[in-house]
Amino acid sequence: MDVPGKRQVWRHTEIMNLSIKNVPEEVYEQIKQTAVEQRRSLNAQIVHLLATEAAEASRRRRIRDSRKELERFGARLPRMSSGARLIRADRERY
């Protein structure tokens, strides 16, 4: 938030450098072509792909964890009797 008269303080976030080896030529060319199409540098495209995959992996973990929590919750619920008897009785009324 910008406050008049206040000097803005920039927070330095840790930036990691990677060296990627043995990238198949087809993969390199595809990433390079997509970078051109999206008007990104090759580096920016690779960072974008990594960020997208990291977000997707996080989403899959949250879904998996939610599913496990739902299963634990369901296991704690009391068992319900069959609704067949109630359905039959309801049908017989008409």
C-alpha positions as CSV (number, residue, x, y, z in Angstrom):
1,M,0.0,0.0,0.0
2,D,1.4,3.4,-1.0
3,V,1.3,6.0,1.7
4,P,2.1,9.6,0.7
5,G,5.4,10.7,2.3
6,K,6.4,7.2,3.2
7,R,9.4,5.5,1.6
8,Q,8.4,2.2,0.0
9,V,10.3,-0.8,1.3
10,W,10.8,-3.6,-1.1
11,R,10.9,-7.1,0.3
12,H,13.5,-9.3,-1.3
13,T,12.1,-12.8,-2.0
14,E,14.5,-15.7,-2.5
15,I,14.9,-16.4,-6.2
16,M,16.3,-19.8,-7.2
17,N,18.4,-20.5,-10.2
18,L,18.1,-23.9,-12.0
19,S,20.2,-25.5,-14.6
20,I,18.2,-28.0,-16.6
21,K,20.2,-30.6,-18.5
22,N,19.3,-33.3,-21.1
23,V,16.1,-31.6,-22.3
24,P,14.9,-33.4,-25.4
25,E,15.1,-31.2,-28.5
26,E,11.4,-31.7,-29.2
27,V,10.5,-30.4,-25.7
28,Y,12.9,-27.5,-26.1
29,E,11.4,-26.5,-29.5
30,Q,7.8,-26.8,-28.2
31,I,8.6,-24.6,-25.2
32,K,10.5,-22.1,-27.4
33,Q,7.6,-21.9,-29.9
34,T,5.0,-21.4,-27.1
35,A,7.2,-18.7,-25.6
36,V,7.2,-16.9,-29.0
37,E,3.4,-17.3,-29.4
38,Q,2.8,-15.9,-25.8
39,R,5.4,-13.2,-26.3
40,R,7.6,-14.4,-23.4
41,S,11.2,-15.1,-23.2
42,L,12.2,-18.7,-23.0
43,N,13.1,-18.3,-19.4
44,A,9.8,-16.6,-18.6
45,Q,8.0,-19.4,-20.4
46,I,9.8,-22.1,-18.4
47,V,9.1,-20.2,-15.1
48,H,5.4,-20.0,-16.2
49,L,5.3,-23.7,-16.9
50,L,6.9,-24.5,-13.5
51,A,4.6,-22.2,-11.7
52,T,1.5,-23.7,-13.4
53,E,2.6,-27.2,-12.6
54,A,3.4,-26.3,-9.0
55,A,-0.1,-24.8,-8.6
56,E,-1.7,-27.9,-10.2
57,A,0.3,-30.2,-7.9
58,S,-0.8,-28.1,-4.9
59,R,-4.4,-28.3,-6.1
60,R,-4.2,-32.1,-6.5
61,R,-2.8,-32.4,-2.9
62,R,-5.6,-30.3,-1.5
63,I,-8.2,-32.4,-3.3
64,R,-6.5,-35.6,-2.1
65,D,-6.4,-34.3,1.5
66,S,-10.1,-33.1,1.3
67,R,-11.1,-36.5,0.0
68,K,-9.4,-38.2,2.9
69,E,-11.0,-35.8,5.4
70,L,-14.4,-36.5,3.8
71,E,-13.8,-40.2,4.1
72,R,-12.9,-39.8,7.8
73,F,-16.0,-37.7,8.4
74,G,-18.2,-40.2,6.6
75,A,-16.8,-43.0,8.7
76,R,-17.8,-41.2,11.9
77,L,-21.4,-40.8,10.8
78,P,-24.0,-43.3,12.2
79,R,-25.0,-46.0,9.8
80,M,-28.3,-45.3,8.1
81,S,-31.0,-48.0,7.6
82,S,-32.1,-48.9,4.1
83,G,-34.5,-46.4,2.6
84,A,-36.2,-49.2,0.6
85,R,-38.9,-49.7,3.3
86,L,-39.7,-46.0,3.3
87,I,-39.8,-45.8,-0.5
88,R,-42.1,-48.8,-0.6
89,A,-44.5,-47.3,2.0
90,D,-44.5,-44.0,0.1
91,R,-45.3,-45.8,-3.2
92,E,-48.2,-47.7,-1.6
93,R,-49.8,-44.5,-0.5
94,Y,-50.6,-43.6,-4.1
